[in-house]
């Protein structure tokens, strides 16, 4: 029978269990830095994709390839006969017959290469995602809880390819000279959604899980909520900008702040049924984009005023950057309208939307997960 032991001996002699420092970060962290670098490459490729897509639209090149061949379409025409066959397909669609009749082979090749480059870049993005994801999965480098997120990006990329063809196919229908504006808005909107998720993942992977848990305790829930509303408002403005691009509404009414001398454009509701005006009337679509821009800027100012009360200097700076770039973006929008949307100005305006989108998401992220600072940093 074992001898009895004093309770004091129990307390004094039993080893104490202590948590190892950094235990949260040690478990399931994976290659956060490498994955973050891979996502940065994807982010840059998607930004280039958006720019090339915008130039494809501005050069009226989007309907030059009339078929969707995800695999065989990667190869361009390799002979004179193949080029002639592609040109014959283009001659059969309304855009050629009603707008570009008489186009030469040399002119056709210019618009063909724009669209081919746009589609090829989409394939490159898909390959970069697949190669990176499969490598990190095979080497078990993906942090706990991140496999689904990274797979989600690939699924969205595949959906984007399908929607791209859904958009192009609308422009091949009888009587159509361009793709349907609402389909263009869907295509561009999904590109910004993908870009937004990549940016958010980059922000999260830039800090350890333990740092994020600690930062969330110091976060500003109200400012983060306002940041969420700002994200939604900015996304709506991006969709309206896509509608403007879809019907070339940016080249109508090149005066500011009025439109053809009035607050409203002339006959904004002439199309029947009435709902078509909100997608197809160039004056009304441009008017909506202008008004949404003003309201977005005013709301951003209100959020900025709230952010100025934050005790965190990095968070304050993030919202300062948002307002500064938004002001620049408004000026670019006005210049785009006044000069009837020349391609070099219009593409800078679109690129400004990308920068602003990333900054708004960063502002929301820092409101939720502020960066630690010293007392002097306040």
Secondary structure, DSSP 8 states (H G I E B T S, - for coil): ------HHHHHHHS------TTHHHHSS--SHHHHHHHHHHHHHHHHHHHHHHHHHHHTT-TTS-----TTGGGS---SHHHHHHHHHHHHTSHHHHHT-TT--HHHHHHHHHHHHHHHHHHHHHHHHHHHHHHHHHHTT-S-TT-HHHHHHHHHHHHHHHHHHHHHHHHTTSTT-SS--HHHHHHHHHHHHHHHHHHHHHHHHHTS-HHHHHHHHHT--HHHHHHHHHHHHHHHHHHHHHHHHHHTTGGGS---SSSBTTBSS-TTTT-SSSGGGHHHH-HHHHHHHHHHHHHHHHHHHHHHHHHHTT-S-HHHHHHHHHHHHHHHHHHHHHHHHHHTT--HHHHHHHHHHHHHHHHHHHHHHHHHHS-----GGG-
